[in-house]
Amino acid sequence: MKFGIMACGGVGGYFGGLLAASGNETHFIARGEHLKAIKKRGLKVQCIEPKDFTIKDASFTNDPQDVGPCDVILFCVKTISNKSTIPAIAPMVGKNTTIINLQNGVDNEKQLADFYGKEKIMGGAAYIFTSVTGPGVITQIGGPRKFVFGELDRTYTERSEEILDILKKAKINVFLSDDIQKELWTKFIFICAVGGMTALTRSSIGEIMKYEGTKTMTRSMMKEVYDISKAEGINLPTGTDEDRFNFIKEQDPLSKGSLCHDLEAGKITEIDSLCGFVSKLGKKHKISTPINDFVCHTIKFHESKQNR
């Protein structure tokens, strides 16, 4: 099976690296100094699990035309790039291509489906802390390194079972979901709050949970997202927000969300796809989302200062 990885960042580099290491034909899209370093020395993946490895026997390019149609594409770019990147992968999308989305947020599958057709898209959620820590280097910082995916119509199919088998053989901690929307929204509750609060405070999860005020804000954000999920018709179990709040205790207390890392690096963040999307849906359903609104506006204010 031929895999295309769009793109070779923390998530794509880690899971794509495992696919390549297990002998699958794997094509990575990368750019700039990152691509130059990979072509010179290979893609180095530093791991908590499994052990560190380097990929040299794979295709690395900045041009999807070089790759051609793939059987499976892992779509892992930041949501801020969707407008340009979704059409950019067209040369990699053939008649029988499956695109598995592994982005943060809950509306990306629809964006891909609007462009390529719903039948080609599968939803996915990556539970892992990874980042590009230098040109050509991906580092797994923490997390359960879990990969969950499934058909949008909640069915088990031959293609999903085949992909599952290949991912398992690549030593990926992978699971097939019969309700991927529920999975996406469960993760969404967590990342809106943890990502939003670590970015807002420029502080770690542990520091946020030690102070009662920020701890309460985190809990309130999760409740707001849970209420929105119900209005959207997502059948989350009662108490999912409380469960995700308790899940914070299982995380590395030194961890920060990707929103925080991006803001600290002076980059544009995915806030519009997270807390901003909660605010948007809140207006649609006439549900108050004050903490998500505040976090969104504050982070966008800091972004505007960085880009003046």
Secondary structure, DSSP 4 states (H G I P E B T S, - for coil): -EEEEE--SHHHHHHHHHHHHTT-EEEEE--HHHHHHHHHH-EEEE-SSS--EEE-SSEEES-HHHH--EEEEEE---GGGHHHHHHHTGGGEEEEEEEEE--SSSSHHHHHHHHH-GGGEEEEEEEEEEEEEETTEEEEEEEEEEEEEEETTS---HHHHHHHHHHHHTT-EEEE-S-HHHHHHHHHHHHHHHHHHHHHHT--HHHHHHSHHHHHHHHHHHHHHHHHHHHTT--PPTTHHHHHHHHGGGS-TT---HHHHHHHTT---SGGGTHHHHHHHHHHHT---HHHHHHHHHHHHHHHHHT-
